[in-house]
Amino acid sequence: MAPEEADRSATSGVHRGTIAVLGATGRQGGAVARRLLADGWRVRALTRSPDSPAARALQAAGAEVMAAEMDDRATLDSAFAGADGVYSVQNSYAHGLDAEIRHGKNVADAAQAANVRHVVYGSAGTGDAGTGVGSWDSKLEIEAHMRKLDLPVTVLRPQAFMELMTDKAFYPPVSTWHVMPKLLGAATLVPWTAVDDLGAVAAAVFADRGRFVGSDLLLAADLRSIDECREIHRQVLGGRPRRFPMPVRMFERVASPDLTTMWRWWAASMPPAETQTLRAIHPHALTVPQWLERQKAHGSGRASSRA
């Protein structure tokens, strides 16, 4: 039995309490929900689409699936009733920055009204104001509202998800393997975390409320440049990742100028990253080579001779 599996087996069958997870059918919320279930928590998987395949999979795994809409305070009040904790995450790219802020504040208000003992917030960025990155500034506004309410909050700040390398929804040939290194620098170290490892960190934080309430955690499991990741991709998957050149201005029109602002700021101002914070909480977090090996084993990696 692997060390991580042994850690989880100790809590198997033990119900620690109830955690309401926003965005439970998405990547981040789904990873949190799955890990909480594995660690013995009762999970309320909150989603706008309770009949979706992802929602049905969570239900089959033991979650209580509930319909909830972050624009509808009444559904949040129902979802949080009797919950010990809330995992809050919003998607600015799907709904826009104004909606993200509104949703995050609604979640905070409902959590306060329900006397939730611990809110874990899936944020991003460095926690610094003045970056000009809209999707970071929006989260700072939500965090300020949480502090105003005096909520018992832990902030998680993953930097770059490893899924950006292979997940088709992120269109890595253009985004990760072309525009990002063009603006960030192909040799610049990137702090990577697999989304499942973020789920493990969130579960550990919920399990040790006294230690983590009030913490603001910058998270990275591995530090690798895009050039290093290309070479690891070649070694593990048998070829360099596909790259599809696109002018930056065209990318900004079809994707988001927020991303290019982020990468430019990162190249000029990003402080040095470290992995000790995450590994002190979750020592078995995957490195980039380990994560790509897992993609290979699951058949989700694909090699290409294009570089």
N, C-alpha and C positions, 0 to 999 in steps of 0.2 A: 504494500500500500504506500502510495506517495505521501510525503509529509503533509501536503495540503489536504489530501483526502482524509488522513488521520485526524487532522485538526477538526474537520467538519464532522467526522463520525462521532466525535465526543458529544456533539450537540444534537445528533440525529434523534428525532422524536421528542425533543424538548421544546415546548412552546414558550418563547421568551416574552411575547407580547404581540401587539398588532401594529404594523407599519403600513401606512397608506402611501402608495408609490404613484406619483404623477408620471404621465408619459410612459406607462408600463409596457406598452406595445412598441415603443421606440427602442433604439439601440441602447441608450444610457439607462433609461428607466427599466427596460427589460433585463439588462445585466444586473441591476440592483435587485429587482424582484426575484430573479432566479437564485441569486446568492443568499438573499434573506430566507427564502424557502429552504434552501439546502442547509442553512444554519439553524433552522428550527423556529423561525418567526412565523406568525400568521401574517399573511400579506393581503392587503386590499389593492388589487391592481386596477388603477383608475385609467380610463380610456374613453375617448369619444366614440370608439368603434368596438363595443363589447362582443360583437358577433364575428370579428375578424379572426383569421387563422391564428395570429399571434396571441390574441386574447383567449381563444379556446385552448391553446397550448399551455398557457399559464394556469388556466382553470384545471386542466388535466394534471398539472404538477402540484395542485393543492391550493392555488390562490383563489380568493374571493374576488371575482371580476365585477366591477361596478362602473356604470356609465357616469362620467363626470365631465363637465365643461368648465374650463378655467374662467370663462366669461360669465358663468352662471353661478353666483355665490351660493345659491340654495343647494346646488348639487355638491359643492365642496363642503358645506355644513353637514350634509348627510354623510358624506364619505369620511369625514374626520371624526364623527361622533364616536367616542370611546377609543379612539386610536391613541397609542402611546407615542408614536412618532410619525413624521411625514418626510418623504423624500420629494423635494421640490426641484423640478427642472422644466425650463421652457425652451421653445425653439424660435429664435428670432428670424431665422432664414425662411421658415415656413409661414410665419404669420406677421413678420415685420417688427421693428423695434418698439413702436408704441404699444402694440398688442402684447409683446413680451413683458414690458414693464407693467402693464395693466394686469396681466395674468399673474405675474409674480407677487404683486401687491395683494391681489385677491386671495391667493393661497396663504400669504402671511396673515392677513386679517382673519381668515377662517381658522387658521391654526391657533391664533390667539384666542378666538372665541370658544374654541373647543378645548382650551387648556392643554394642548399637546405638550408633552414633556420634552420633546427634542425634535427640532427641524434640521435636517441635513440638506444643504442647498448645493446643487450642482451648478457651479459658476464657471468662470473662465478668466483668462488674462492674468495680470500680476497683482491686482488689487490697487494699482496706482491710478490716480486721476490724471487727466490731461494727455492721454495717449492719442486721442482722436479716433480710436477704434470704436465704432458705434456699438458693436455687440459686446464689448467689454464695459463701456460706459453705462449701458442699459442695466447690466447686472449690478454695477455699483449703486445705481439708484434703487434697485430692489433691496440690496443689502442695507442701505441707509434706512429704508422703510422698516426693515426687520429690527434694526437697532432701535429705531424710534419706538417700536412696540415692545421693546425689551424681551424679544423672543429668545428662548434657549437654542441658539443656532450654532452649527458647525458649517463652515464654508469649505467646499472642495474645489480646487482649481487645477483640473487636468489641463495640460498644455496642448498636446497634439495626439490624437488617437492613432494607433497603428492601423486601424481600419481605413484610414485615408490612403494607404498604399494599395489596397486591393478592392475595396468596396465599390462596386459599379455606380452606386448612387452618388458618390463623390467625384466621379469621372476622373480617376487618378491619372490617365495619360496626359490630360491637359493640366489639371490643377496641381497634383502632387509632384509629378515628374517633369513638368515644364515650367509653368508660371511661378510656382512657389520657389524653386531654386533660382530662377532668373532674378527674382526680387529679393529673396532672403540671402542668397549666396549658397552655392552647392556644397561649400565646405563648412558652413555654419552649423554648429551643433544644435540639434532639435531635441527637445525633451519629449519622449514618446511614452505613451501608456496604452495598453490594450483595454478596451472598454470592459471586458470581463474582470480585469484587475481593479478598475474603478469600482465595480460592483462589490468586490471583496473588501475594498477599503471602506466603502459606505457601510457595509454590514458590520465591520469591526468597530467603526465609529458609533453606530447605534448600540453595540454591545457594551461599550465602555463610556457611557454618557458623562460620568463625572470627570473623566480625563479630557474629553474632547469638546464639551460645550464651551463656546467662546473662541474656539480655535479657527484659524484661517490657514489652510494647508495647500501649499503649492506642490503639485504631484507630478512626478516623472519616474518611470521605471527604468529607462535607458536613455542615454545621450548619444545620438548618432547623426551625422550629417546626411544630406540627401545622397551625396556621392558614396558614402559608406553603405547606405541602405540599398543603393543600386547594386553594389558589389555583393552584398549579402544575398540579395534577391537572385543574382546570377548563380552564386554558389549553392543556394538551397533549392531553387526552382528550375535551374538549368538554363536560364537566359535572363538578360536584363529586362526590366519592365517596359511595357509599351510607352512610347512618348509621342504625343501629338502636338506639334508646335502650333501655337495660336498667339496672335498679337495681344498684348496686355489690355489694350482698349476694347478689343472684341470680347475678351474674357470678362471684363467688367460689365459689359452689356448683357451677356448671357448668364453670368453667375452673379457676383456681388462685388462692388467696389470696396466693401468692408474688408474682404479678404486681402485685397492688394494693399490697402492701408495698413492692415495688420502686419503683413510680411515686410513692408518697407519700414515700419516702426521697429519691428523685431530686429531687422538688420542693423539699424542705427542705435537702438536703445535698450534692447532686451538684456536684463541682468543675467549673470551666470546662473545656470540651473544646477540642481543636485538631485540625487536619487535617494539620499538617506532618509528623507522624511517619509516617503512612501514605503520604503523597505523596512523601516522601523515598525510600521503598522502591518504590512503584508510582505513578509520576506520572500515569498515564492512568486512574486510578480515576474512576468515573462520579459525577457530581453527581446530585441528585434529578431535575432536569429532564431530564438526559441518560438517566437510567435509565427514567423514565416514557416518554420518546420511544422507547426500545428496546422497552418493553412494548407500546406502540402499534404499532410495526413488526411485532412478533411476534404481534399480535392477542390479547395476554393482558390488556390493560387494558380496562375497561368503564366508561363514563360513566353518571352518573345525575343527575337533577335534584334528588334529595333531599340536603339539607344538614343 
